[in-house]
Amino acid sequence: MPFDYAKVKDILVCPKTKADLVLEDQALVCTNPEARLSYPIVDDIPRLLLDEASELSVEQWGDVMSKHGRSRTTGEPA
């Protein structure tokens, strides 16, 4: 069964910060501006492990937040 972000978006959180996650291509991105973590989705399975997360640059993270209607500085919904 393919990963259905729409069904789980209200319950998924970043394991490090407990902030919301947004779907960006084949990753889930933490909306916390201090963490800026991106968790990969491999074979339709979100890998919400800190060891597998990568940290986005401030600019990359801001671009993702903007694309999802969130503040480029706080990650909060605009």
N, C-alpha and C positions, 0 to 999 in steps of 0.2 A: 504494500500500500504506500503510495507516495506521501511525503511529508505535506501536511495541510496546515500551513501557518495560520490561516484564518480561523481554524477551529481551536487553536491553542494559544493564540497571541495574548489573551487575557490572563493566562496562568503562567506563561514562560517568563522567567526573570534571569538576570545575570547571576551566576552562582557566586561571584565575588562581591558585587555591590547590591544585589537584589533590585536593580533598576530594570525598567522595561527593555525588551529587545525588539529591534526592527529587522525585517527581512531585507537583505541586500544581496542580490544575485544568489550565490550558493553559500551564504553565511548569515548568521544572526549577529547584529551589532548592538552592543550595550549602549544605552542612552546616557550613561554617566560620563560627564566630560573629563573627569579625572582618570577614569580607567581606559576609555576608548578601545575596549576589547572587541575583537571580531572572532566569533566561534564558527568553525566550518560546518557545513552540512555535507556528509559523505554518504553516498548511496541512500539518499533520502532520510538519513538519520542525523539529527543535530548532535554535534559532539560538544556538549557543554562542560568541557574539562579545561581547567586553567592551563594545564600543560600543553593543550592543543590550540589555545587561543593565541591570536597575534594582536599586537597593539598598533592601532592606526595612528598616523600622524594627526596633529591638530587640524590641518587642512583637509585631509581625507575624511576624518570624522565629521567635521563641519559640513562637508559636501553631502555626506550620507544623511545627516540630520536635516539639512535643508531640503533634500529630495523627498523626505518623508514628512514634510510640514512641521518640522521641529526647529527650535532655536539653535543656531550655529554655535552658541556659547554655552547654553545650559542643557540642551537636549530636551527641554520641556516642550509639549505641544504648543504650536504658535497660535 
